[in-house]
Amino acid sequence: MRRFWRIGLLVALLVCLVLPGGKQTAVLAQDEAPTITQQAQAIFEGMSVPERVGQVFLVTFEGDSAPRSSDIADLILNNHIGGVLLLAGNDNITGFDDPDNAPGQVAALADDLQRLTLLGYSTAVEPTEPELAATPINENEPTPTAVPSPTPVPRNTTVPLFIAISQEGDGPVYDQIFNGLTAVPNNMAVGATWQPDNAKVIGKIVGRELSALGVNMLLGPSLDVLEDPVMAGDSAVGARSFGGDPYWVGLMGEAYVAGLHQGSDGRLAVIAKHFPGNGSSDRPTDQEIPTIRKSLDQLLQTELVPFMAVTQQTDDERAGVIDGLLSTHIRYQGFQGNIRATTAPVSFDRQALATLMGLPAFAPWYQNGGLIVSDSLGVRSIERYYDDTEQEFPHRRVAKDAFLAGNDLLMLSDFALGDAPYSVQLENMQNTVLWFQELYVTDPTFRQRLDEAVLRILEAKLRLYGGDFSPENVLVESQNLGEELGQGDTAVFDMAQSAITLISPSPEELAERLARPPGPGDRILIFTDLREAQQCTTCPPQPYIGEDALAQHILTLYGPEASGQVQPEQITSFTFADLQAFVDAGPEPIVIPTATPQPTPEVTDTPELDAPVRVPTGTPEPTPTIPPAFLVQETFNAGVDWIVFAMLDDTDIQAVQDFLAQRPNLLRNRQVIAFAYNAPYYLDSTEISKLTAYYGVYSKIDAFIDASARALFLELPLSGRSPVDIEGISYSVARQTEPDPEQVIELYVIDDSGSAQSPSSEAPLETSVGDTLRLQTGIIRDRNGHPVPDGTMVQFIQRDRIQGTLNIIAEVPTTNGMAQLDYVLQASTGPGKFRITAVSGDAQTSEEVDILIEGAAQVAVITPTPAPTDTPTVTPTPTDTPMPTHTPAPTITATAVAPLEPPEEPILSIALSEFTMLFTVLCGLTVVGILGYTLGLRYQVNLTWQVGWILWGPAGALLIYIYYALGLPGTAVLASFGVWAGLITTILGGVAGLFTYTFAKPPNGS
């Protein structure tokens, strides 16, 4: 009975353990959500071969919609492509023939594309093949028509598309959407503010608006360092770069990326370009592969710095970390070896990309799922690389080579030879996808590479949507676009006013040249670089800057409806083409040709006459069109007070250059103003010298045109600074980012809590010998007034105020504009007086940290006294004794008195405390020597051993004293004895030496 009772109890116990345990395990399994990697692996395992292969392709297509019969629908449904690239040139962005409606049309297109891949089309019977053109169940039943299913059946392998776009700001030509969004400036305009917060604000605007349209991948920002604008003049980088300093480009890029992620709530994949750097190229990469003569070490110092800034995650913050890199078609001699015509660009060089991704700055990012996206694989430079005769385009080989080089996502844009129609591109894309499917099945190495890329792509997409690929989470609500778009105009307006830059002359000289802005009686002549772009092939042309855009902004701000400073009739506007025609016509007066009437006989019936009479009548030819050059001439003849040039890049700048060179007579006694609404380095020094004022505006959007009008009327502080070199005024960014020599570098003592202290000499900081002082500079400013770049070296210099010696005790790089030094108060330095200062570059003046060591230590921070300046002294000149009848006024002359030099501290001097220390050491040695001699006599040993006692004592004494003098561990306690430490150390050392020698001698002493 007892046995059965025990068995029953055991069974009950097991049941109690199993049931709660099973329930708890289930709860834990539910609480522990799978990681992104686990989710990606699960989706990957459920994908078919075509679905896996299609993920690595980012394709282009034509049209502004995606009906079931479209080519892009076929690529999505049958080839399972992983993403699309929206291009204005392919009429993907039309606004349905209304450019202002472009955002709404793009949102509708994005939703259509995502529905195709997420929902597909459903019939009563699910198709067994990937193609959705369903096969009939039997011959008697009609083929079901593919229609959108009212109750879509989601599949485990449905993965949303990457919907990518390039939207760099500044409108045409590097924006794809011209209208409807907040007009944001280009990167150079942001860089000219030198405020990373501005980059973050612009990023937030772009991220919020693009994500509202359903765009989930941005090909940007450009992180190219425009190190030498003159050499890179033809590279098409220009104003797309944040600037010419690697550190600042990285700082701006990181802030911009953070803004993109925050504005989009993490639903925008940011692909930085053009990796590994295109700022030093001398030609456009889409026309010919450039070669740059730089080694990997040089790349690490310049081109790669911004990319490293956006791939390094700090403090668990991913906002400023990019999702991918766009590999560009460029060669680097020194990094890739000797360059030949057969040398692959970096984007096609497996070893080069592997080396770059293996660098410590990129390896963690790449291992954590960083994407590599190829640049367009159909550009002319790639065609010429594979066939310099440009007769063939091996599209399958091009895609395979780019993929095996390390690109995870292949951009199939312009994917055919030359200007082939889209039908040829489509055929090439489909053929390439099918060939990749064959390679996946037959080539294990290729399969492994593709599996790796697909998992990276899946993880990136899962991060975008928080692991939820449901249509409800992916599709956008286009009806709510008004709440998300156009909300950043105020921020852009404020940024424009902080970016505009006075390039020439200096502010002081400008105040002399321009005593006042244009007034009521002044006539203003404006020449504008007029160019046009189209949002789509059927859309009306839009000017980059309207011919009268600047005039309209002037009238809005200062016209009759505003301050009334100018009237419409005072302003005349022409284009650069009109200016070029005027210059080409030469200095001679331009005359309008007149037409001579040609008499034509005409038969008329006259009532008074019996027969018709032929009456010659004059029929003049059509009135000739007045040439623009004549209108420009007449405007000058009517009187012009202000000439204003509204310039873009160097495409049409020849008109301005010719005018300045050939018509100097028209510049005389006139105010000549130039506004650079793009990069500011296209005029040379001679041309700039002929201008009254030259401004860098950098961007051509309305907010910046408004700012330029305000600058013309002298209403802006002009706080911007060019972020790139301007050879015409010898402006160097490298020099501008050096420490400002006029500043006084601040020095602080950092306490244990991390607070900065600046103790005065009246209330010094009390500390002890052996402690460590943490010294820190204040923010060291560059010549522009901004913190110097990270890595700027700061030297800490120690001066012994007693001995007069100077030592550089440390050279430390800055971080966030500051440098730190841990300074150990060694026992060997006391007693004494020391002064520590900091210098960096030409900034040679700093506050001074005075350290006094006399037993304990006292630390004070002293502000240096400015050096005395020459002061004129009024001295009456003695004169001859005047006659009684005449008293001349004394003659006063100013005699400059040489400044008093501060007395130099003695170079060679010994403090009394050091004499005392020396005396105590000698006393100690004497005591030890006598003690050794006494021991020798007492033991009655031979002379050799007696001498040994005399020598071993002082030797031990000196050894221990040197140990103390060097401030080695354990000596801090002796420093508290002051000068008596010399006597104590020598006696203790001497006793130790004698003790050691006594027990080492033979017993008989022989």
CORRABEL-V855717 format. One line per field, one symbol per residue. ss: DSSP state (h for helix, s for strand, l for the rest). psi: psi as a letter, one per 40 degrees, with the letter a starting at -180 (. if undefined). burial: b if it has 16 or more other ideal C-beta (glycine too) atoms within 10 Angstrom, else e. A space follows every 10 residues. Layout:
BEGIN
ss = ???
psi = ???
burial = ???
END
This chain:
BEGIN
ss = lhhhhhhhhh hhhhhhhhhh hhhhhhhhhh hllllhhhhh hhhhhlllhh hhhhllsssl llllllllll hhhhhhhhhl llsssllhhh llllllllhh hhhhhhhhhh hhhhhhhhll llllllllll llllllllll llllllllll llllllllll lsssslllll llllllllll llllllhhhh hllllhhhhh hhhhhhhhhh hhllllssss ssllslllll lllllllhhh llsllhhhhh hhhhhhhhhh hhhlllllss ssssslllll llllllllls sssslhhhhh hlhhhhhhhl lllsllslll lllsssslls ssssllllll lllllhhhlh hhhhhhhllh hhhhhhhlll sssslllllh hhhhhhllll llllhhhhhh hhhhhlllss ssllllllll lhhhhhhhhh hhhhhhhhhh hhlhhhhhhh hhhhhhhhhh hhhhllllll hhhhlllhhh hhhlllllhh hhhhhhhhhl ssssllhhhh hhhlllllll lllsssssll lsssllllll ssslllllhh hhhhhhhhll lllllllhhh ssssshhhhh hhhhllllll lllllllsss ssssllllll llsssssssl lllllllhhh hhhhhhhhll lsssssslll lllhhhhhhh hhlhhhllll ssssssllll llllhhhhhl llssssllll lhhhhhhhhh hhllllllll lllllshhhl slhhhhllsl llllslssss lllllsslll llllssslll lsssssslll ssllllslll llssssssss lllllsssss ssslsllsls ssssllhhhl lsssssssss llsllslsss ssslllssss ssllllllll ssssssllll llllllllll lsssssslll llllllllll lhhhhhhhhh hhhhhhhhhh hhhhhhhhhl llhhhhhhhh hhhhhhhhhh hhhhhlllll lhhhhllhhh hhhhhhhhhh hhhhhhhhhh llllll
psi = dddddddddd dddddddddd dddddddddd dgiiiddddd dddddeiidd dddddehhii iiieigidei ddddddddef ieiihhhdee fegdffegde eddddddddd ddddddddda ihadhhidid iegihidide iihihhihhd gihiidehhi ihhiihgeie aieeidhdid ihhiiidddd dedfhddddd dddddddddd ddeehehhgi ihfhhgdgdd dedeeecbee idaehddddd dddddddddd dddefefhhh hiigheheee ieiheedihi hhgiiddddd dcdeddddde ehhiffhede hidihhhigi ihhddeahhi dehiideehd ddddddeeid dddddddeeh ihhiiheeid ddddddheef diggdddddd dddedehdhh hghffihbfi iddddddddd dddddddddd ddhddddddd dddddddddd ddddefehei ddddiigdee ddedifeedd dddddddedh hhdiaidddd dddgdiihad eihhhhhhgh iiihdideii ihidhidedd dddddddead ebeediidee hhhiiddddd ddddeieiih hhhihhhhhh hhhihhdeid iihhhhihgi iihihhiddd dddddddehh dhhhhgibae deeddddddd defddeehfi hhhhhhfaie feiiddddee idihihddie iddddddddd ddefeiefei iheiihddef hhddddeihh eeihhihihh adeeihighi ddgihhaihe ihhhihiahh iaeeeiiiii ehhhhhhhhh edeeihhhei hhiihfeiii hhhhgideei iihihhihih begehiihhh hhhgcaihhi hhhihiiiih hhhhhhhiii hiidehgiii hhihhhhiih hhhiihdhih iddddddddd dddddddddd ddddddddef iidddddddd dddddddddd dddddefihe eddddeebde dddddddddd ddddddddee iidee.
burial = eeeeeeeeee eeeeeeeeee eeeeeeeeee eeeeebeebb eebbeebebb bbbbbbbbbb bbebebebeb bbbbbbbbbb bbbbbbbbeb bbbbbeeebe ebbbbbbbbb bbbbbbbbbb bbeeeebeee ebebeeeeee eeebebeeee eeeeeeebbb bbbbbbbbbb bbebbbbbbb bbbbbbbbbb bbbbbbebbb bbbbbbbbbb bbbbbbbbbb bbbbbbbebe ebbebbbbbb bbbbbbbbbb bbbbbbbbbb bbbbebbbbb bbbbbbbbbb bebbbbebbb bbebebebbb ebbbbbbbbb bbeeeeeebb bbbbbbbbbb bbeebbeebe eebbbbbbbe ebbeebbeee ebeebbeebb bbbbbbbbbb bbbebeeeee eebebeebbb bbbebbbbbb bbbbbbbeee ebebbbebbb ebbebbbebb eeeeebbebb eebbbbbbbb bbbbbebebe eeebbbebee beebbeebee bbeebbbbbb bbbbbeeeee eeebeebbee ebbbbbbbbb beebbbeebe ebbbbbbbbb bbbbbebbbe eeeebbeeeb bbbbbbbbbb bbbebeeeeb eeeeeeeeee eeeeeeeeee eeeeeeeeee eeeeeebbbb ebbebbeeeb ebbbbbbbbb ebbebbbebb eeeeebeeeb bbbbbbbbbb bbbeeebbee bbbbbbbbbb bbbbbbbbbb bbbeebebbb bbbbbbebbe bebeebbbbb eebebbbbbe eeeeeeebbe eeebbebebb eebebbbbeb bbbbebbbbb ebebbbebbe bbbeeeeeeb ebebeebbbb bebebbbebb bbbbbbbbbb bebebbbbbb bbbeeebbbb beeeeeeeee eeeeeeeeee eeeeeeeeee eeeeeeeeee eeeeeeeeee eebbebbeeb beebbebbbe bbeebbeeee beeebbebbb ebbbbbbbeb bebbbebeee bbebbeebbe bbbbbbbbbb bbbbeebeee eeeeee
END
